């Protein structure tokens, strides 16, 4: 019987030791990463804000090219969340030819952001023509650039 009691004591001691070690690991983790987590998030936000700023400058410098797409640049919106994002809004004005699209894409092939925006605008146009929405026409296209890019298309009654 002593063996069972001794083994019970050893198991209890082992459980207590594991519990104490687990608490210490959590405590050390919180001490090490508690303050660092805020610094990491701040650094990530700052790095992302640099990208947002560069993208805004790039878009501003490329308005002439973007206007050749058949869309009129309307606005930019910056979301200061984590991660930050940049939304651009374009008003649909006119159809352009396949050749014009190809020429524009060739002209911006080294400018990744503008190329992405143009491709999204052209896809919005393709989508509009692939669906029959009766008495509605495409009005605005909003393109969001960020960790998860997105696009929304607004239709209005003719």
Secondary structure, DSSP 8 states (H G I E B T S, - for coil): -HHHHHHHHHHHHHHHHHHHHHHHHHHHHHHHHHHHHHHHHHHHHHHHHHHHHHHHHHHHHTHHHHHTTTEEEEEEEEE-SSS-EEEEEEEE-----HHHHHHHHHHTTT-HHHHHHHHHHHHHHHHHHHS--TTEEEEEEEEEESSS-EEEEEEEE-
